[in-house]
Amino acid sequence: MTQSPKDDASESKLIAECEVAMAEFTAQRDECVRRVQELMAAEDPAAGIFHATEIYNLQKDKLRLDVEIEFKRKKINRIRLGFDESDVVASAGGLLF
């Protein structure tokens, strides 16, 4: 399967965009992890200081960011393998895996 240079350039651009998004998501995820650790260390059950809601929301955000990173990684793999996005959506029942 040969591709034109224009296709290679657009694929490279898409991969670069995905890698930038992955880096941003990774930085956000790392910040969530850092903040959770900070809040857990600040809790003091004896004094009645709890941060359960904030910790829960940050952990939920971390999981969401993990999924976003995984979607971008899989998109890069599909691009490198030469799959067309419309083919993937149709064959996966609308899910982009």
C-alpha positions as CSV (number, residue, x, y, z in Angstrom):
1,M,0.0,0.0,0.0
2,T,1.8,3.1,-1.2
3,Q,0.8,6.6,0.0
4,S,1.4,9.9,-1.6
5,P,3.7,12.4,0.2
6,K,0.6,14.5,1.0
7,D,-0.9,11.6,2.9
8,D,2.3,11.0,4.8
9,A,2.5,14.7,5.7
10,S,-1.1,14.8,7.0
11,E,-0.5,11.5,8.9
12,S,2.6,13.0,10.5
13,K,0.6,16.1,11.4
14,L,-2.2,14.0,13.0
15,I,0.3,11.9,14.9
16,A,2.1,15.1,16.2
17,E,-1.2,16.6,17.3
18,C,-2.1,13.4,19.1
19,E,1.3,13.3,20.8
20,V,0.9,16.9,22.0
21,A,-2.6,16.1,23.4
22,M,-1.2,13.0,25.1
23,A,1.5,15.2,26.7
24,E,-1.1,17.7,27.9
25,F,-3.3,14.9,29.3
26,T,-0.3,13.3,31.0
27,A,0.7,16.6,32.7
28,Q,-2.9,17.0,33.9
29,R,-3.0,13.4,35.2
30,D,0.3,13.9,37.1
31,E,-1.1,17.1,38.6
32,C,-4.2,15.1,39.8
33,V,-2.0,12.5,41.4
34,R,0.1,15.1,43.1
35,R,-2.9,16.9,44.4
36,V,-4.5,13.7,45.7
37,Q,-1.4,12.8,47.6
38,E,-1.3,16.4,49.0
39,L,-4.9,16.2,50.1
40,M,-4.5,12.7,51.7
41,A,-1.5,13.9,53.7
42,A,-3.5,17.0,54.9
43,E,-6.4,14.9,56.2
44,D,-6.6,14.6,60.0
45,P,-9.4,12.3,61.2
46,A,-8.8,13.1,64.8
47,A,-9.4,16.8,64.1
48,G,-12.3,16.0,61.7
49,I,-10.4,17.2,58.6
50,F,-11.4,15.2,55.5
51,H,-11.1,15.8,51.8
52,A,-13.0,12.8,50.5
53,T,-15.0,14.7,47.9
54,E,-12.0,16.5,46.4
55,I,-10.0,13.3,46.4
56,Y,-12.8,11.4,44.8
57,N,-13.2,14.0,42.0
58,L,-9.5,14.2,41.4
59,Q,-9.3,10.4,41.1
60,K,-12.2,10.4,38.7
61,D,-10.4,13.0,36.6
62,K,-7.3,10.9,36.7
63,L,-9.2,7.9,35.3
64,R,-10.8,10.1,32.6
65,L,-7.3,11.4,31.6
66,D,-6.0,7.8,31.5
67,V,-8.8,7.0,29.0
68,E,-8.1,10.1,26.9
69,I,-4.4,9.1,26.8
70,E,-5.2,5.6,25.8
71,F,-7.6,6.8,23.0
72,K,-4.9,9.0,21.6
73,R,-2.3,6.2,21.7
74,K,-4.7,3.9,19.9
75,K,-5.5,6.6,17.3
76,I,-1.7,7.0,16.6
77,N,-1.5,3.2,16.2
78,R,-4.4,3.2,13.7
79,I,-2.8,6.0,11.7
80,R,0.5,4.2,11.6
81,L,-1.2,1.0,10.5
82,G,-3.0,2.9,7.7
83,F,-6.6,2.4,8.9
84,D,-9.1,5.0,7.8
85,E,-11.1,6.4,10.7
86,S,-14.4,6.0,8.9
87,D,-13.7,2.2,8.5
88,V,-12.9,1.8,12.2
89,V,-16.1,3.6,13.3
90,A,-18.3,1.5,11.0
91,S,-16.7,-1.9,11.9
92,A,-16.7,-1.2,15.7
93,G,-20.3,-0.2,15.9
94,G,-19.4,3.5,16.4
95,L,-16.8,3.0,19.1
96,L,-13.3,4.2,18.4
97,F,-11.1,1.4,19.8
